[in-house]
Amino acid sequence: IDQTRHVVVAALIWISTLANWIFVLCRTDPDAPKHSGLSLLLVPMDQSGVEVRPIRNIVGDTMFNEVFFTDARTAGEHVVGEVNDGWTVAMTLLGFERGVSATSDAIRFRADLDRLLALAAERGKDGDPHIRERLAWCYGRVSIMRVRGFQELTRFLNGEPLGAQSAITKLFWSEYFQRAAELAVEIIGMDALTPRGQGTNAAISMAEVGTPNSSSAWLESAL
């Protein structure tokens, strides 16, 4: 790293989208301890030093990628924030990302839950006490996410830092989503092994609330 350019040698994984530019949090001071000595760089993707390898999931989609940087270059002015203070910038960025999503996640998860309830009725599982107990657990967690979303929004509107609360929200919904997907697999049964239906992203974001979809479409959205 110098005043005119930065040279990046790195490997990233779970990159969700392809774009013309990418943020890279990289070490620019090898002698600094832990979170110090990191800088957040904006790197152009259209260059020979950047290689993108899609990661194919269980239903055949490629929502995530590995990205390899081999002597990739970006201009010296493309540092977000201060040099060696990238950790502060990255945590602020993640705080807003998680905090803002908390205000809308409950709406999406409630729509998914409505579809899961319809799926249980469609499969004749809505009378099973074990299934009903787990559906009730899901309902409780979605209700909590709604309240937490209001809390995050209130902090944001009051100009308060989101901090660790946003990370807790992310952990909360991640664990919920895993258990809801496991419940969907149990309700669907062997049909869960046959991916078909709307497709991964469409199954989550395009279905109307309360509209039952094919069982495999719901599972694809969960996976």
GITA-V916030 format. One record per run of one state. SS is the DSSP state (A for helix, B for strand, O for the rest). FROM is the first residue (numbers start at 1). TO is the last residue. Records with the same first field share a line. If there is no record, write none. Layout:
# GITA-V916030
SS = FROM-TO  FROM-TO
This chain:
# GITA-V916030
O = 1-4  16-20  28-37  45-49  56-63  76-78  81-84  123-128  158-162  194-199  206-214  223-223
B = 5-15  21-27  38-44  50-55  64-75  79-80  85-85
A = 86-122  129-157  163-193  200-205  215-222
